[in-house]
Amino acid sequence: MPTLQNRQVNRDLDPIDVETIGDSTDSALGMRLGTSTRVAIDAKTITIVGHLQLLVSEELGADQDPVVRGLYRDAYGLLDLQRRPRPDASAFQAFFYLREVATLSRRLLWIYAGARGVAMNVDVPR
């Protein structure tokens, strides 16, 4: 069992800032279609896509866990440039792409944090 001191050292060396990604995904999932501009949606999408790219670069046990393997497959699909909303796509399409990326990022973040014993201060993804 990791001690508090060991977890702090690991967190200091860790490239993933769980709190920042949690806050970013929370903010993205809190956006509302009727009150969000396409510019705001696109800006938030860039941030969340970066978080998802960082999370899939981590070893989260996909070789041993079919659920995690499925999440990786979903993530690679969402990260595919052909799947991302084009500039001429509707705000509706861009908004729901952002929600998909944020939800998947949150799920991978929960797995990451759980595997490292890092407490999260955000809601469980649905």
N, CA, C and O atoms as CSV, one atom per row, in Angstrom:
chain,resi,resn,atom,element,x,y,z
A,1,MET,N,N,0.849,-1.187,0.000
A,1,MET,CA,C,0.000,0.000,0.000
A,1,MET,C,C,0.890,1.243,0.000
A,1,MET,O,O,1.755,1.380,0.864
A,2,PRO,N,N,0.685,2.154,-0.964
A,2,PRO,CA,C,1.524,3.352,-1.008
A,2,PRO,C,C,1.238,4.270,0.173
A,2,PRO,O,O,0.090,4.449,0.578
A,3,THR,N,N,2.271,4.829,0.699
A,3,THR,CA,C,2.102,5.785,1.788
A,3,THR,C,C,1.782,7.156,1.203
A,3,THR,O,O,1.976,7.394,0.011
A,4,LEU,N,N,1.297,8.040,2.042
A,4,LEU,CA,C,0.986,9.391,1.598
A,4,LEU,C,C,2.226,10.059,1.016
A,4,LEU,O,O,2.148,10.755,0.004
A,5,GLN,N,N,3.363,9.844,1.659
A,5,GLN,CA,C,4.599,10.457,1.172
A,5,GLN,C,C,4.966,9.898,-0.207
A,5,GLN,O,O,5.354,10.661,-1.092
A,6,ASN,N,N,4.849,8.582,-0.403
A,6,ASN,CA,C,5.157,7.990,-1.704
A,6,ASN,C,C,4.206,8.500,-2.780
A,6,ASN,O,O,4.628,8.776,-3.903
A,7,ARG,N,N,2.916,8.627,-2.439
A,7,ARG,CA,C,1.958,9.139,-3.419
A,7,ARG,C,C,2.296,10.566,-3.804
A,7,ARG,O,O,2.165,10.937,-4.971
A,8,GLN,N,N,2.731,11.379,-2.842
A,8,GLN,CA,C,3.094,12.756,-3.158
A,8,GLN,C,C,4.303,12.799,-4.081
A,8,GLN,O,O,4.325,13.588,-5.026
A,9,VAL,N,N,5.306,11.969,-3.827
A,9,VAL,CA,C,6.481,11.920,-4.691
A,9,VAL,C,C,6.058,11.489,-6.086
A,9,VAL,O,O,6.479,12.092,-7.074
A,10,ASN,N,N,5.209,10.426,-6.183
A,10,ASN,CA,C,4.743,9.959,-7.479
A,10,ASN,C,C,3.958,11.048,-8.196
A,10,ASN,O,O,4.103,11.213,-9.408
A,11,ARG,N,N,3.141,11.783,-7.482
A,11,ARG,CA,C,2.352,12.852,-8.087
A,11,ARG,C,C,3.268,13.959,-8.599
A,11,ARG,O,O,3.001,14.552,-9.644
A,12,ASP,N,N,4.339,14.239,-7.874
A,12,ASP,CA,C,5.259,15.281,-8.316
A,12,ASP,C,C,5.955,14.887,-9.618
A,12,ASP,O,O,6.263,15.747,-10.443
A,13,LEU,N,N,6.202,13.599,-9.801
A,13,LEU,CA,C,6.866,13.120,-11.007
A,13,LEU,C,C,5.887,12.797,-12.127
A,13,LEU,O,O,6.295,12.529,-13.257
A,14,ASP,N,N,4.617,12.821,-11.818
A,14,ASP,CA,C,3.582,12.407,-12.740
A,14,ASP,C,C,3.321,13.478,-13.800
A,14,ASP,O,O,3.175,14.654,-13.469
A,15,PRO,N,N,3.262,13.074,-15.073
A,15,PRO,CA,C,3.000,14.055,-16.132
A,15,PRO,C,C,1.535,14.458,-16.227
A,15,PRO,O,O,1.200,15.419,-16.920
A,16,ILE,N,N,0.669,13.741,-15.542
A,16,ILE,CA,C,-0.761,14.019,-15.641
A,16,ILE,C,C,-1.221,14.783,-14.410
A,16,ILE,O,O,-1.051,14.324,-13.281
A,17,ASP,N,N,-1.790,15.926,-14.634
A,17,ASP,CA,C,-2.350,16.735,-13.551
A,17,ASP,C,C,-3.831,16.389,-13.439
A,17,ASP,O,O,-4.666,16.935,-14.161
A,18,VAL,N,N,-4.141,15.484,-12.530
A,18,VAL,CA,C,-5.497,14.978,-12.376
A,18,VAL,C,C,-6.478,16.109,-12.086
A,18,VAL,O,O,-7.579,16.132,-12.636
A,19,GLU,N,N,-6.094,17.025,-11.247
A,19,GLU,CA,C,-6.984,18.122,-10.883
A,19,GLU,C,C,-7.308,19.014,-12.085
A,19,GLU,O,O,-8.460,19.401,-12.281
A,20,THR,N,N,-6.303,19.336,-12.877
A,20,THR,CA,C,-6.531,20.184,-14.050
A,20,THR,C,C,-7.436,19.500,-15.063
A,20,THR,O,O,-8.366,20.115,-15.586
A,21,ILE,N,N,-7.165,18.231,-15.341
A,21,ILE,CA,C,-7.997,17.515,-16.306
A,21,ILE,C,C,-9.410,17.354,-15.755
A,21,ILE,O,O,-10.384,17.483,-16.497
A,22,GLY,N,N,-9.525,17.076,-14.466
A,22,GLY,CA,C,-10.851,16.982,-13.856
A,22,GLY,C,C,-11.615,18.289,-13.975
A,22,GLY,O,O,-12.797,18.296,-14.320
A,23,ASP,N,N,-10.939,19.396,-13.690
A,23,ASP,CA,C,-11.593,20.704,-13.801
A,23,ASP,C,C,-11.987,21.018,-15.250
A,23,ASP,O,O,-13.071,21.540,-15.510
A,24,SER,N,N,-11.093,20.692,-16.182
A,24,SER,CA,C,-11.380,20.967,-17.603
A,24,SER,C,C,-12.560,20.154,-18.108
A,24,SER,O,O,-13.434,20.680,-18.798
A,25,THR,N,N,-12.586,18.871,-17.763
A,25,THR,CA,C,-13.703,18.044,-18.221
A,25,THR,C,C,-14.991,18.463,-17.530
A,25,THR,O,O,-16.062,18.442,-18.137
A,26,ASP,N,N,-14.889,18.842,-16.274
A,26,ASP,CA,C,-16.068,19.328,-15.548
A,26,ASP,C,C,-16.625,20.582,-16.226
A,26,ASP,O,O,-17.836,20.719,-16.403
A,27,SER,N,N,-15.744,21.476,-16.593
A,27,SER,CA,C,-16.142,22.711,-17.268
A,27,SER,C,C,-16.782,22.407,-18.625
A,27,SER,O,O,-17.805,22.994,-18.978
A,28,ALA,N,N,-16.184,21.498,-19.377
A,28,ALA,CA,C,-16.725,21.144,-20.696
A,28,ALA,C,C,-18.100,20.509,-20.564
A,28,ALA,O,O,-19.014,20.834,-21.320
A,29,LEU,N,N,-18.246,19.606,-19.607
A,29,LEU,CA,C,-19.521,18.925,-19.427
A,29,LEU,C,C,-20.588,19.851,-18.824
A,29,LEU,O,O,-21.781,19.551,-18.879
A,30,GLY,N,N,-20.151,20.962,-18.258
A,30,GLY,CA,C,-21.081,21.946,-17.719
A,30,GLY,C,C,-21.571,22.957,-18.746
A,30,GLY,O,O,-22.491,23.728,-18.472
A,31,MET,N,N,-20.958,22.957,-19.928
A,31,MET,CA,C,-21.381,23.885,-20.973
A,31,MET,C,C,-22.780,23.513,-21.461
A,31,MET,O,O,-23.168,22.345,-21.423
A,32,ARG,N,N,-23.516,24.492,-21.908
A,32,ARG,CA,C,-24.860,24.280,-22.447
A,32,ARG,C,C,-24.873,24.725,-23.904
A,32,ARG,O,O,-24.319,25.765,-24.260
A,33,LEU,N,N,-25.507,23.928,-24.724
A,33,LEU,CA,C,-25.543,24.219,-26.159
A,33,LEU,C,C,-26.174,25.575,-26.453
A,33,LEU,O,O,-25.664,26.323,-27.287
A,34,GLY,N,N,-27.255,25.896,-25.792
A,34,GLY,CA,C,-27.967,27.142,-26.069
A,34,GLY,C,C,-27.236,28.395,-25.653
A,34,GLY,O,O,-27.565,29.484,-26.122
A,35,THR,N,N,-26.258,28.269,-24.789
A,35,THR,CA,C,-25.556,29.457,-24.302
A,35,THR,C,C,-24.063,29.448,-24.641
A,35,THR,O,O,-23.316,30.314,-24.185
A,36,SER,N,N,-23.632,28.473,-25.439
A,36,SER,CA,C,-22.214,28.363,-25.803
A,36,SER,C,C,-22.021,28.716,-27.273
A,36,SER,O,O,-22.764,28.255,-28.139
A,37,THR,N,N,-21.023,29.532,-27.537
A,37,THR,CA,C,-20.716,29.884,-28.929
A,37,THR,C,C,-19.848,28.795,-29.539
A,37,THR,O,O,-19.213,28.013,-28.832
A,38,ARG,N,N,-19.833,28.762,-30.841
A,38,ARG,CA,C,-18.986,27.790,-31.537
A,38,ARG,C,C,-17.517,28.043,-31.206
A,38,ARG,O,O,-16.742,27.097,-31.071
A,39,VAL,N,N,-17.138,29.282,-31.080
A,39,VAL,CA,C,-15.750,29.625,-30.732
A,39,VAL,C,C,-15.390,29.044,-29.361
A,39,VAL,O,O,-14.313,28.472,-29.195
A,40,ALA,N,N,-16.279,29.188,-28.390
A,40,ALA,CA,C,-16.031,28.649,-27.046
A,40,ALA,C,C,-15.985,27.126,-27.073
A,40,ALA,O,O,-15.155,26.518,-26.397
A,41,ILE,N,N,-16.855,26.516,-27.838
A,41,ILE,CA,C,-16.867,25.055,-27.963
A,41,ILE,C,C,-15.562,24.576,-28.571
A,41,ILE,O,O,-14.955,23.628,-28.072
A,42,ASP,N,N,-15.125,25.221,-29.643
A,42,ASP,CA,C,-13.883,24.819,-30.312
A,42,ASP,C,C,-12.670,24.998,-29.409
A,42,ASP,O,O,-11.777,24.151,-29.400
A,43,ALA,N,N,-12.627,26.083,-28.655
A,43,ALA,CA,C,-11.498,26.333,-27.749
A,43,ALA,C,C,-11.440,25.262,-26.663
A,43,ALA,O,O,-10.368,24.746,-26.347
A,44,LYS,N,N,-12.590,24.935,-26.101
A,44,LYS,CA,C,-12.639,23.917,-25.059
A,44,LYS,C,C,-12.286,22.546,-25.644
A,44,LYS,O,O,-11.638,21.736,-24.980
A,45,THR,N,N,-12.709,22.287,-26.878
A,45,THR,CA,C,-12.417,21.003,-27.531
A,45,THR,C,C,-10.916,20.804,-27.689
A,45,THR,O,O,-10.409,19.707,-27.454
A,46,ILE,N,N,-10.213,21.833,-28.077
A,46,ILE,CA,C,-8.755,21.728,-28.244
A,46,ILE,C,C,-8.110,21.305,-26.930
A,46,ILE,O,O,-7.236,20.438,-26.918
A,47,THR,N,N,-8.529,21.900,-25.844
A,47,THR,CA,C,-7.979,21.563,-24.529
A,47,THR,C,C,-8.284,20.127,-24.152
A,47,THR,O,O,-7.396,19.393,-23.717
A,48,ILE,N,N,-9.535,19.720,-24.316
A,48,ILE,CA,C,-9.956,18.383,-23.894
A,48,ILE,C,C,-9.334,17.314,-24.788
A,48,ILE,O,O,-8.965,16.249,-24.292
A,49,VAL,N,N,-9.209,17.562,-26.067
A,49,VAL,CA,C,-8.542,16.612,-26.966
A,49,VAL,C,C,-7.091,16.421,-26.516
A,49,VAL,O,O,-6.580,15.301,-26.544
A,50,GLY,N,N,-6.434,17.487,-26.108
A,50,GLY,CA,C,-5.067,17.377,-25.587
A,50,GLY,C,C,-5.006,16.506,-24.345
A,50,GLY,O,O,-4.081,15.710,-24.184
A,51,HIS,N,N,-5.985,16.656,-23.471
A,51,HIS,CA,C,-6.033,15.813,-22.270
A,51,HIS,C,C,-6.242,14.352,-22.643
A,51,HIS,O,O,-5.606,13.466,-22.071
A,52,LEU,N,N,-7.128,14.096,-23.598
A,52,LEU,CA,C,-7.387,12.721,-24.020
A,52,LEU,C,C,-6.136,12.111,-24.641
A,52,LEU,O,O,-5.823,10.947,-24.387
A,53,GLN,N,N,-5.426,12.875,-25.444
A,53,GLN,CA,C,-4.174,12.374,-26.035
A,53,GLN,C,C,-3.165,12.015,-24.949
A,53,GLN,O,O,-2.476,11.000,-25.050
A,54,LEU,N,N,-3.081,12.830,-23.930
A,54,LEU,CA,C,-2.168,12.559,-22.828
A,54,LEU,C,C,-2.572,11.288,-22.079
A,54,LEU,O,O,-1.717,10.473,-21.733
A,55,LEU,N,N,-3.850,11.121,-21.832
A,55,LEU,CA,C,-4.333,9.950,-21.093
A,55,LEU,C,C,-4.109,8.653,-21.865
A,55,LEU,O,O,-3.730,7.646,-21.268
A,56,VAL,N,N,-4.333,8.656,-23.174
A,56,VAL,CA,C,-4.131,7.414,-23.929
A,56,VAL,C,C,-2.662,7.081,-24.095
A,56,VAL,O,O,-2.324,5.971,-24.505
A,57,SER,N,N,-1.789,8.015,-23.786
A,57,SER,CA,C,-0.350,7.720,-23.853
A,57,SER,C,C,0.127,7.012,-22.586
A,57,SER,O,O,1.266,6.550,-22.524
A,58,GLU,N,N,-0.735,6.925,-21.582
A,58,GLU,CA,C,-0.400,6.270,-20.321
A,58,GLU,C,C,-0.774,4.789,-20.360
A,58,GLU,O,O,-1.700,4.391,-21.066
A,59,GLU,N,N,-0.057,3.997,-19.609
A,59,GLU,CA,C,-0.371,2.572,-19.470
A,59,GLU,C,C,-1.485,2.442,-18.432
A,59,GLU,O,O,-1.264,2.655,-17.240
A,60,LEU,N,N,-2.673,2.094,-18.897
A,60,LEU,CA,C,-3.820,1.978,-18.004
A,60,LEU,C,C,-4.341,0.550,-17.903
A,60,LEU,O,O,-5.419,0.319,-17.356
A,61,GLY,N,N,-3.587,-0.401,-18.423
A,61,GLY,CA,C,-3.972,-1.799,-18.288
A,61,GLY,C,C,-4.836,-2.336,-19.403
A,61,GLY,O,O,-5.578,-3.296,-19.194
A,62,ALA,N,N,-4.764,-1.748,-20.581
A,62,ALA,CA,C,-5.593,-2.201,-21.700
A,62,ALA,C,C,-5.282,-3.630,-22.109
A,62,ALA,O,O,-6.158,-4.329,-22.617
A,63,ASP,N,N,-4.045,-4.078,-21.898
A,63,ASP,CA,C,-3.686,-5.454,-22.262
A,63,ASP,C,C,-4.418,-6.473,-21.404
A,63,ASP,O,O,-4.714,-7.576,-21.863
A,64,GLN,N,N,-4.707,-6.111,-20.171
A,64,GLN,CA,C,-5.349,-7.042,-19.249
A,64,GLN,C,C,-6.853,-6.820,-19.091
A,64,GLN,O,O,-7.553,-7.719,-18.626
A,65,ASP,N,N,-7.354,-5.677,-19.456
A,65,ASP,CA,C,-8.743,-5.337,-19.168
A,65,ASP,C,C,-9.493,-4.978,-20.459
A,65,ASP,O,O,-9.187,-3.968,-21.093
A,66,PRO,N,N,-10.468,-5.800,-20.845
A,66,PRO,CA,C,-11.200,-5.510,-22.087
A,66,PRO,C,C,-11.993,-4.201,-22.034
A,66,PRO,O,O,-12.209,-3.580,-23.074
A,67,VAL,N,N,-12.423,-3.776,-20.864
A,67,VAL,CA,C,-13.155,-2.506,-20.752
A,67,VAL,C,C,-12.221,-1.343,-21.075
A,67,VAL,O,O,-12.579,-0.435,-21.825
A,68,VAL,N,N,-11.025,-1.383,-20.500
A,68,VAL,CA,C,-10.044,-0.322,-20.789
A,68,VAL,C,C,-9.647,-0.370,-22.256
A,68,VAL,O,O,-9.495,0.672,-22.893
A,69,ARG,N,N,-9.480,-1.565,-22.793
A,69,ARG,CA,C,-9.144,-1.709,-24.209
A,69,ARG,C,C,-10.236,-1.059,-25.075
A,69,ARG,O,O,-9.927,-0.393,-26.063
A,70,GLY,N,N,-11.497,-1.251,-24.709
A,70,GLY,CA,C,-12.597,-0.621,-25.437
A,70,GLY,C,C,-12.565,0.892,-25.336
A,70,GLY,O,O,-12.867,1.591,-26.304
A,71,LEU,N,N,-12.201,1.399,-24.166
A,71,LEU,CA,C,-12.094,2.854,-23.995
A,71,LEU,C,C,-10.973,3.426,-24.870
A,71,LEU,O,O,-11.118,4.499,-25.456
A,72,TYR,N,N,-9.862,2.700,-24.950
A,72,TYR,CA,C,-8.767,3.133,-25.831
A,72,TYR,C,C,-9.248,3.157,-27.282
A,72,TYR,O,O,-8.980,4.109,-28.014
A,73,ARG,N,N,-9.955,2.112,-27.690
A,73,ARG,CA,C,-10.472,2.040,-29.062
A,73,ARG,C,C,-11.384,3.245,-29.336
A,73,ARG,O,O,-11.283,3.885,-30.383
A,74,ASP,N,N,-12.264,3.539,-28.390
A,74,ASP,CA,C,-13.152,4.702,-28.535
A,74,ASP,C,C,-12.347,6.004,-28.614
A,74,ASP,O,O,-12.656,6.891,-29.410
A,75,ALA,N,N,-11.317,6.100,-27.779
A,75,ALA,CA,C,-10.488,7.309,-27.768
A,75,ALA,C,C,-9.776,7.505,-29.099
A,75,ALA,O,O,-9.758,8.610,-29.641
A,76,TYR,N,N,-9.191,6.433,-29.625
A,76,TYR,CA,C,-8.507,6.571,-30.916
A,76,TYR,C,C,-9.484,6.957,-32.018
A,76,TYR,O,O,-9.132,7.698,-32.937
A,77,GLY,N,N,-10.714,6.451,-31.924
A,77,GLY,CA,C,-11.727,6.850,-32.895
A,77,GLY,C,C,-12.051,8.330,-32.797
A,77,GLY,O,O,-12.159,9.012,-33.816
A,78,LEU,N,N,-12.206,8.830,-31.579
A,78,LEU,CA,C,-12.509,10.251,-31.392
A,78,LEU,C,C,-11.339,11.147,-31.791
A,78,LEU,O,O,-11.539,12.271,-32.250
A,79,LEU,N,N,-10.132,10.649,-31.615
A,79,LEU,CA,C,-8.955,11.455,-31.946
A,79,LEU,C,C,-8.651,11.467,-33.445
A,79,LEU,O,O,-7.855,12.283,-33.911
A,80,ASP,N,N,-9.272,10.580,-34.186
A,80,ASP,CA,C,-9.082,10.523,-35.635
A,80,ASP,C,C,-9.522,11.867,-36.240
A,80,ASP,O,O,-10.647,12.316,-36.026
A,81,LEU,N,N,-8.633,12.484,-36.984
A,81,LEU,CA,C,-8.927,13.808,-37.557
A,81,LEU,C,C,-10.161,13.791,-38.452
A,81,LEU,O,O,-10.860,14.800,-38.551
A,82,GLN,N,N,-10.438,12.677,-39.099
A,82,GLN,CA,C,-11.608,12.582,-39.964
A,82,GLN,C,C,-12.921,12.611,-39.178
A,82,GLN,O,O,-13.973,12.939,-39.728
A,83,ARG,N,N,-12.853,12.271,-37.901
A,83,ARG,CA,C,-14.062,12.219,-37.073
A,83,ARG,C,C,-14.371,13.562,-36.398
A,83,ARG,O,O,-15.502,13.809,-35.979
A,84,ARG,N,N,-13.378,14.403,-36.303
A,84,ARG,CA,C,-13.582,15.694,-35.634
A,84,ARG,C,C,-14.463,16.609,-36.476
A,84,ARG,O,O,-14.421,16.558,-37.705
A,85,PRO,N,N,-15.251,17.436,-35.825
A,85,PRO,CA,C,-16.114,18.353,-36.585
A,85,PRO,C,C,-15.285,19.336,-37.417
A,85,PRO,O,O,-14.313,19.919,-36.940
A,86,ARG,N,N,-15.695,19.496,-38.655
A,86,ARG,CA,C,-15.023,20.446,-39.550
A,86,ARG,C,C,-15.466,21.867,-39.191
A,86,ARG,O,O,-16.477,22.045,-38.512
A,87,PRO,N,N,-14.734,22.857,-39.632
A,87,PRO,CA,C,-15.124,24.245,-39.334
A,87,PRO,C,C,-16.532,24.604,-39.808
A,87,PRO,O,O,-17.180,25.471,-39.221
A,88,ASP,N,N,-17.011,23.944,-40.869
A,88,ASP,CA,C,-18.351,24.251,-41.369
A,88,ASP,C,C,-19.444,23.391,-40.713
A,88,ASP,O,O,-20.612,23.489,-41.088
A,89,ALA,N,N,-19.075,22.556,-39.745
A,89,ALA,CA,C,-20.064,21.742,-39.028
A,89,ALA,C,C,-20.897,22.648,-38.124
A,89,ALA,O,O,-20.476,23.742,-37.748
A,90,SER,N,N,-22.066,22.169,-37.793
A,90,SER,CA,C,-22.943,22.958,-36.930
A,90,SER,C,C,-22.398,23.009,-35.502
A,90,SER,O,O,-21.610,22.156,-35.093
A,91,ALA,N,N,-22.828,24.009,-34.766
A,91,ALA,CA,C,-22.457,24.106,-33.347
A,91,ALA,C,C,-22.965,22.877,-32.601
A,91,ALA,O,O,-22.321,22.408,-31.663
A,92,PHE,N,N,-24.107,22.361,-33.012
A,92,PHE,CA,C,-24.676,21.151,-32.420
A,92,PHE,C,C,-23.694,19.978,-32.539
A,92,PHE,O,O,-23.429,19.292,-31.552
A,93,GLN,N,N,-23.157,19.748,-33.734
A,93,GLN,CA,C,-22.197,18.658,-33.949
A,93,GLN,C,C,-20.933,18.874,-33.128
A,93,GLN,O,O,-20.432,17.941,-32.500
A,94,ALA,N,N,-20.422,20.089,-33.129
A,94,ALA,CA,C,-19.203,20.386,-32.380
A,94,ALA,C,C,-19.428,20.212,-30.880
A,94,ALA,O,O,-18.556,19.707,-30.173
A,95,PHE,N,N,-20.585,20.626,-30.402
A,95,PHE,CA,C,-20.903,20.521,-28.991
A,95,PHE,C,C,-20.952,19.057,-28.540
A,95,PHE,O,O,-20.393,18.702,-27.502
A,96,PHE,N,N,-21.615,18.223,-29.319
A,96,PHE,CA,C,-21.731,16.826,-28.911
A,96,PHE,C,C,-20.428,16.057,-29.085
A,96,PHE,O,O,-20.192,15.086,-28.367
A,97,TYR,N,N,-19.585,16.467,-30.014
A,97,TYR,CA,C,-18.242,15.889,-30.100
A,97,TYR,C,C,-17.461,16.252,-28.834
A,97,TYR,O,O,-16.802,15.396,-28.244
A,98,LEU,N,N,-17.533,17.503,-28.421
A,98,LEU,CA,C,-16.859,17.942,-27.196
A,98,LEU,C,C,-17.328,17.117,-26.004
A,98,LEU,O,O,-16.508,16.688,-25.192
A,99,ARG,N,N,-18.616,16.892,-25.888
A,99,ARG,CA,C,-19.157,16.098,-24.774
A,99,ARG,C,C,-18.631,14.661,-24.808
A,99,ARG,O,O,-18.302,14.093,-23.767
A,100,GLU,N,N,-18.555,14.081,-25.997
A,100,GLU,CA,C,-18.026,12.719,-26.117
A,100,GLU,C,C,-16.571,12.655,-25.658
A,100,GLU,O,O,-16.184,11.763,-24.903
A,101,VAL,N,N,-15.773,13.612,-26.123
A,101,VAL,CA,C,-14.353,13.637,-25.766
A,101,VAL,C,C,-14.183,13.879,-24.265
A,101,VAL,O,O,-13.348,13.241,-23.625
A,102,ALA,N,N,-14.959,14.781,-23.712
A,102,ALA,CA,C,-14.859,15.089,-22.281
A,102,ALA,C,C,-15.294,13.898,-21.428
A,102,ALA,O,O,-14.659,13.595,-20.418
A,103,THR,N,N,-16.363,13.229,-21.826
A,103,THR,CA,C,-16.848,12.071,-21.067
A,103,THR,C,C,-15.832,10.942,-21.095
A,103,THR,O,O,-15.554,10.328,-20.065
A,104,LEU,N,N,-15.280,10.667,-22.257
A,104,LEU,CA,C,-14.279,9.606,-22.364
A,104,LEU,C,C,-13.005,9.979,-21.611
A,104,LEU,O,O,-12.393,9.127,-20.967
A,105,SER,N,N,-12.607,11.230,-21.687
A,105,SER,CA,C,-11.429,11.681,-20.930
A,105,SER,C,C,-11.655,11.494,-19.437
A,105,SER,O,O,-10.757,11.058,-18.717
A,106,ARG,N,N,-12.838,11.819,-18.979
A,106,ARG,CA,C,-13.170,11.677,-17.562
A,106,ARG,C,C,-13.107,10.199,-17.146
A,106,ARG,O,O,-12.596,9.878,-16.072
A,107,ARG,N,N,-13.619,9.313,-17.985
A,107,ARG,CA,C,-13.593,7.882,-17.654
A,107,ARG,C,C,-12.149,7.375,-17.566
A,107,ARG,O,O,-11.800,6.646,-16.637
A,108,LEU,N,N,-11.320,7.760,-18.529
A,108,LEU,CA,C,-9.910,7.345,-18.483
A,108,LEU,C,C,-9.181,7.982,-17.307
A,108,LEU,O,O,-8.293,7.367,-16.717
A,109,LEU,N,N,-9.551,9.203,-16.968
A,109,LEU,CA,C,-8.938,9.875,-15.821
A,109,LEU,C,C,-9.263,9.126,-14.527
A,109,LEU,O,O,-8.403,8.989,-13.657
A,110,TRP,N,N,-10.492,8.645,-14.399
A,110,TRP,CA,C,-10.863,7.866,-13.212
A,110,TRP,C,C,-10.019,6.605,-13.108
A,110,TRP,O,O,-9.567,6.246,-12.021
A,111,ILE,N,N,-9.804,5.933,-14.230
A,111,ILE,CA,C,-8.974,4.719,-14.235
A,111,ILE,C,C,-7.547,5.077,-13.859
A,111,ILE,O,O,-6.928,4.400,-13.038
A,112,TYR,N,N,-7.027,6.134,-14.454
A,112,TYR,CA,C,-5.667,6.590,-14.172
A,112,TYR,C,C,-5.504,6.920,-12.689
A,112,TYR,O,O,-4.568,6.454,-12.039
A,113,ALA,N,N,-6.414,7.720,-12.167
A,113,ALA,CA,C,-6.316,8.140,-10.762
A,113,ALA,C,C,-6.455,6.946,-9.828
A,113,ALA,O,O,-5.731,6.847,-8.837
A,114,GLY,N,N,-7.367,6.050,-10.129
A,114,GLY,CA,C,-7.557,4.877,-9.287
A,114,GLY,C,C,-6.331,3.986,-9.262
A,114,GLY,O,O,-5.968,3.448,-8.216
A,115,ALA,N,N,-5.696,3.830,-10.406
A,115,ALA,CA,C,-4.504,2.987,-10.491
A,115,ALA,C,C,-3.327,3.585,-9.725
A,115,ALA,O,O,-2.428,2.859,-9.300
A,116,ARG,N,N,-3.330,4.884,-9.550
A,116,ARG,CA,C,-2.217,5.559,-8.874
A,116,ARG,C,C,-2.567,6.022,-7.467
A,116,ARG,O,O,-1.742,6.642,-6.796
A,117,GLY,N,N,-3.756,5.733,-7.024
A,117,GLY,CA,C,-4.154,6.117,-5.677
A,117,GLY,C,C,-4.307,7.610,-5.488
A,117,GLY,O,O,-4.080,8.136,-4.398
A,118,VAL,N,N,-4.694,8.291,-6.553
A,118,VAL,CA,C,-4.874,9.741,-6.495
A,118,VAL,C,C,-6.356,10.037,-6.289
A,118,VAL,O,O,-7.197,9.561,-7.052
A,119,ALA,N,N,-6.674,10.810,-5.276
A,119,ALA,CA,C,-8.068,11.176,-5.021
A,119,ALA,C,C,-8.542,12.156,-6.075
A,119,ALA,O,O,-7.811,13.054,-6.494
A,120,MET,N,N,-9.780,11.964,-6.494
A,120,MET,CA,C,-10.373,12.898,-7.460
A,120,MET,C,C,-11.512,13.631,-6.805
A,120,MET,O,O,-12.220,13.086,-5.958
A,121,ASN,N,N,-11.677,14.840,-7.194
A,121,ASN,CA,C,-12.635,15.742,-6.589
A,121,ASN,C,C,-13.723,16.107,-7.618
A,121,ASN,O,O,-14.217,17.235,-7.642
A,122,VAL,N,N,-14.089,15.112,-8.478
A,122,VAL,CA,C,-15.096,15.339,-9.510
A,122,VAL,C,C,-16.081,14.194,-9.516
A,122,VAL,O,O,-15.824,13.137,-8.940
A,123,ASP,N,N,-17.211,14.405,-10.170
A,123,ASP,CA,C,-18.240,13.375,-10.259
A,123,ASP,C,C,-17.783,12.190,-11.084
A,123,ASP,O,O,-16.963,12.321,-11.992
A,124,VAL,N,N,-18.331,11.026,-10.748
A,124,VAL,CA,C,-18.077,9.816,-11.527
A,124,VAL,C,C,-18.719,9.991,-12.892
A,124,VAL,O,O,-19.855,10.459,-12.977
A,125,PRO,N,N,-18.011,9.623,-13.981
A,125,PRO,CA,C,-18.611,9.753,-15.305
A,125,PRO,C,C,-19.756,8.783,-15.488
A,125,PRO,O,O,-19.776,7.706,-14.892
A,126,ARG,N,N,-20.693,9.163,-16.302
A,126,ARG,CA,C,-21.856,8.288,-16.570
A,126,ARG,C,C,-21.701,7.599,-17.885
A,126,ARG,O,O,-22.572,6.825,-18.284
